Amino acid sequence: QVQLVESGGGLVQPGGSLRLSCAASRNIFSINAMNWYRQAPGKEREWVAGITRGGIASYVDSVKGRFTISRDNANNTLLLQMNSLKPDDTAVYYCNARGLIGTVSPVSGYWGQGTQVTVSS
């Protein structure tokens, strides 16, 4: 299993930046895929970005060119750099891990508790 703890959320003005972190309790090099999701009040959880063990990153269209997902393997941390933030980016952001090498994992993977991001002037 793996425990995931998000941090770095907060209040930022439109056009500003935030960096979210997800600290994992195991070597993230042993995790095949890590993702960021977000959920705004009254809406379903939305996939935002993902990165494979090999470093291949993908993004939802609405954040392309503004968000960057990365893995800091040395510190067992998943990062999400968010630039040019918009009010529509306001949501609780969740870290997700799927495909733990050498283990039997839930289909949906493991989830953190979430961190609130609010973009408002």
Buried (B, 14 or more C-beta within 10 A) or exposed (E): EBEBBBBBBEEBEEEBEBBBBBBBEBEBEBBBBBBBBBBBEEEEBEEBBBBBBEEEEBBBEEBEEBBBBBBEBEEBBBBBBBBEBEEEBBBBBBBBBBBBEEEEBEEEBBBBEBBEBBBEE
